[in-house]
């Protein structure tokens, strides 16, 4: 069996496609909307905005979150900003330019129609968020301020200090709570989705575990929306929050949803280097810092002098040297690989030698300390809290860390997966960022999907089906519930010698070593042998204390790590099969003489869509060819 | 370094809890406080004992999940710091610490250091928003906002909803949390139309949820990891009083007597 991958992209001029698609969509009349139940899993920017908007439209919405409140979702961690093609700065921006930058930044591995729509609705997001009271930065005249952000030559990024994600999420959370108050959305806090139920080829609901009581429940719906974020934690150490996991999308994959491009993972260049084995996560320092900070390493290998004692002529501002046109603002994948290259060659700084300097001395001299404080104060404080070093007087030390996953469940233009009635939004889907995401585009995509796209496309789907018709007692629900209970019992019964984190760390090491910033066939093959071994051991030697009928954080983690093992394997397999370099996927065998990523458009100008084939069978690799009608496929150059 | 921890262990909301003593010998000064608890939990799990339940997620001081009392201080002794950002270098070898959950009538204990803060969501649902359906927003720059005002709104909006202000307050009042939202939205022109209704509904809901009244002790401001100012509470009281006194009809409609 192979997927019939119909992307359902409209035809015609790029700038008219979304309008045309909307015009052709079927509508549910206002009086009938409350008869339809929509389940939204996840309450971050994508899920929260979708749930709130669907509630406003009058659908009966059930929203699920494993947190105690929707305001905890990890969208809150985004610091730098949100892009929108408002062209308020009169610097030549337009929807087309944002579209082009995103396509190029993604190394020509995303769908033109989707990306153009994203750029088009970006302007509506800013209007919506401002009206909600998101306190974006302002000019003295009262208009909105913008800044230029990682890899962009125009200033199109809107920001709220270094807490843009927090402020956008609070706007969305407040809209959601307003619908809760109105009785249109019912929140299920501290509920984790553990399976998807498909009946008659349609997504009809989910199975959840109440994290406080352990109760396993079935929830029926007419459509299911997954907005459960990315899977960076497959690497154990990442900038994601500790609870971020792939279980919801992985369960959906095993029920028939195609998984697109799992190997497209993003390594963020500016994170605080690891300090010890006890490290539980890595902390991102917003990329906006690269606007004013200059990145350098000493010209002499193993130079252990205090950075302030190293004279100008003995410093290598390597990004400015290698990429004179973009300098410190080159895209994330390029900046990350350059840092790795410097450290691999022995120029790295700090106790581990895995670090480079991000220096504000010149900017403080030029703009004054006060301006730098205004722009980055909270980030500097955070850095000092963690490292006990004052970045106003000593350069920061940074190193790349896993940050975002462009891969995810495959969706068509309607954001529907290969399972009818199952929609996937935000980081959880594979769609708009291709092989590399530009800075300040994750918030944009999450909100575009949730506020402005899914409410149309989910409605269009519902208009074509009758509401209800399935009960929670249906055999498929009962079977899924039984499987979830069985798996929980199994995890608790192993009673082995190693903890869940022991296994998670082991998996993370394999992933980082062989499927991280640079990958090659030998390493990936090794990882593909190693991961099943460790997974096998996990299922025989993990120790999950406690019981199923209580708040049991070890049990929650164990289920998530079990799924990470399987997803990690698929990620390596996808990386092995994609014999080219593109964006965040760098295969050492495929590079230019200067060490840049070398695409192979002849063989790989497509999305890889993996299909689950059964417990003991290898997954099937389907492809969706990418057609470029409007942009010319070019070698990405930031020199 | 060596650290002695006395941690509140409580199996669930219906069982009594007690302090349990743990000695940790190999604490690294660069660890965060929560990483130290991770190490303890790993040891407990290896021994088949129940790890200490505590909430945490982003570990960057922004999600508001984490928070418990360290020696009677919410989030521990460092100013403007959530417990996930608190590092062990601020403690001394041999220190003995007491960890307890946030205590307030409106925050019942769920397990160990985990409390139920859902009352905060219900207070927000009562009016902590601007009513604007998706799609009906005007062009963003058609609403100019004075820069200072926008900055002050942002100062208030920085609240992470961790609940430390409630835990620190002798009256277990949520005034700092509630007033931060009232100030954030009320300072902006977009929030003006609902300013009265919002103040009345949120303040009444806060009381209904079992939070105490504000008596200006100022512990909340001192403890707030995000530096949210007590001046917001003055603003909340003014908005509430003004709404109730001047707009009796509107405040009755919002639920006031």
Boltz contact constraints between the chains, C-beta under 6 A:
constraints:
  - contact:
      token1: [A, 53]
      token2: [B, 134]
      max_distance: 6.0
  - contact:
      token1: [A, 56]
      token2: [B, 133]
      max_distance: 6.0
  - contact:
      token1: [A, 69]
      token2: [B, 121]
      max_distance: 6.0
  - contact:
      token1: [A, 71]
      token2: [B, 161]
      max_distance: 6.0
  - contact:
      token1: [A, 72]
      token2: [B, 57]
      max_distance: 6.0
  - contact:
      token1: [A, 72]
      token2: [B, 63]
      max_distance: 6.0
  - contact:
      token1: [A, 72]
      token2: [B, 65]
      max_distance: 6.0
  - contact:
      token1: [A, 76]
      token2: [B, 62]
      max_distance: 6.0
  - contact:
      token1: [A, 76]
      token2: [B, 63]
      max_distance: 6.0
  - contact:
      token1: [A, 77]
      token2: [B, 58]
      max_distance: 6.0
  - contact:
      token1: [A, 77]
      token2: [B, 60]
      max_distance: 6.0
  - contact:
      token1: [A, 77]
      token2: [B, 62]
      max_distance: 6.0
  - contact:
      token1: [A, 126]
      token2: [B, 140]
      max_distance: 6.0
  - contact:
      token1: [A, 127]
      token2: [B, 137]
      max_distance: 6.0
  - contact:
      token1: [A, 127]
      token2: [B, 139]
      max_distance: 6.0
  - contact:
      token1: [A, 127]
      token2: [B, 140]
      max_distance: 6.0
  - contact:
      token1: [A, 128]
      token2: [B, 137]
      max_distance: 6.0
  - contact:
      token1: [A, 130]
      token2: [B, 140]
      max_distance: 6.0
  - contact:
      token1: [A, 131]
      token2: [B, 132]
      max_distance: 6.0
  - contact:
      token1: [A, 131]
      token2: [B, 137]
      max_distance: 6.0
  - contact:
      token1: [A, 131]
      token2: [B, 190]
      max_distance: 6.0
  - contact:
      token1: [A, 132]
      token2: [B, 130]
      max_distance: 6.0
  - contact:
      token1: [A, 132]
      token2: [B, 132]
      max_distance: 6.0
  - contact:
      token1: [A, 133]
      token2: [B, 130]
      max_distance: 6.0
  - contact:
      token1: [A, 133]
      token2: [B, 185]
      max_distance: 6.0
  - contact:
      token1: [A, 133]
      token2: [B, 188]
      max_distance: 6.0
  - contact:
      token1: [A, 133]
      token2: [B, 190]
      max_distance: 6.0
  - contact:
      token1: [A, 133]
      token2: [B, 191]
      max_distance: 6.0
  - contact:
      token1: [A, 135]
      token2: [B, 150]
      max_distance: 6.0
  - contact:
      token1: [A, 135]
      token2: [B, 153]
      max_distance: 6.0
  - contact:
      token1: [A, 135]
      token2: [B, 154]
      max_distance: 6.0
  - contact:
      token1: [A, 135]
      token2: [B, 157]
      max_distance: 6.0
  - contact:
      token1: [A, 138]
      token2: [B, 145]
      max_distance: 6.0
  - contact:
      token1: [A, 138]
      token2: [B, 147]
      max_distance: 6.0
  - contact:
      token1: [A, 138]
      token2: [B, 150]
      max_distance: 6.0
  - contact:
      token1: [A, 140]
      token2: [B, 147]
      max_distance: 6.0
  - contact:
      token1: [A, 142]
      token2: [B, 144]
      max_distance: 6.0
  - contact:
      token1: [A, 142]
      token2: [B, 145]
      max_distance: 6.0
  - contact:
      token1: [A, 142]
      token2: [B, 146]
      max_distance: 6.0
  - contact:
      token1: [A, 143]
      token2: [B, 141]
      max_distance: 6.0
  - contact:
      token1: [A, 144]
      token2: [B, 140]
      max_distance: 6.0
  - contact:
      token1: [A, 166]
      token2: [B, 62]
      max_distance: 6.0
  - contact:
      token1: [A, 174]
      token2: [B, 128]
      max_distance: 6.0
  - contact:
      token1: [A, 174]
      token2: [B, 129]
      max_distance: 6.0
  - contact:
      token1: [A, 177]
      token2: [B, 124]
      max_distance: 6.0
  - contact:
      token1: [A, 177]
      token2: [B, 125]
      max_distance: 6.0
  - contact:
      token1: [A, 178]
      token2: [B, 129]
      max_distance: 6.0
  - contact:
      token1: [A, 180]
      token2: [B, 125]
      max_distance: 6.0
  - contact:
      token1: [A, 181]
      token2: [B, 125]
      max_distance: 6.0
  - contact:
      token1: [A, 241]
      token2: [B, 57]
      max_distance: 6.0
  - contact:
      token1: [A, 241]
      token2: [B, 58]
      max_distance: 6.0
  - contact:
      token1: [A, 242]
      token2: [B, 57]
      max_distance: 6.0
  - contact:
      token1: [A, 243]
      token2: [B, 57]
      max_distance: 6.0
  - contact:
      token1: [A, 275]
      token2: [B, 30]
      max_distance: 6.0
  - contact:
      token1: [A, 276]
      token2: [B, 28]
      max_distance: 6.0
  - contact:
      token1: [A, 278]
      token2: [B, 31]
      max_distance: 6.0
  - contact:
      token1: [A, 278]
      token2: [B, 35]
      max_distance: 6.0
  - contact:
      token1: [A, 278]
      token2: [B, 39]
      max_distance: 6.0
  - contact:
      token1: [A, 280]
      token2: [B, 35]
      max_distance: 6.0
  - contact:
      token1: [A, 280]
      token2: [B, 38]
      max_distance: 6.0
  - contact:
      token1: [A, 281]
      token2: [B, 59]
      max_distance: 6.0
  - contact:
      token1: [A, 283]
      token2: [B, 60]
      max_distance: 6.0
  - contact:
      token1: [A, 385]
      token2: [B, 85]
      max_distance: 6.0
  - contact:
      token1: [A, 451]
      token2: [B, 134]
      max_distance: 6.0
  - contact:
      token1: [A, 499]
      token2: [B, 42]
      max_distance: 6.0
  - contact:
      token1: [A, 499]
      token2: [B, 45]
      max_distance: 6.0
  - contact:
      token1: [A, 545]
      token2: [B, 45]
      max_distance: 6.0
  - contact:
      token1: [A, 545]
      token2: [B, 48]
      max_distance: 6.0
  - contact:
      token1: [A, 545]
      token2: [B, 50]
      max_distance: 6.0
  - contact:
      token1: [A, 546]
      token2: [B, 50]
      max_distance: 6.0
  - contact:
      token1: [A, 551]
      token2: [B, 53]
      max_distance: 6.0
  - contact:
      token1: [A, 551]
      token2: [B, 111]
      max_distance: 6.0
  - contact:
      token1: [A, 553]
      token2: [B, 53]
      max_distance: 6.0
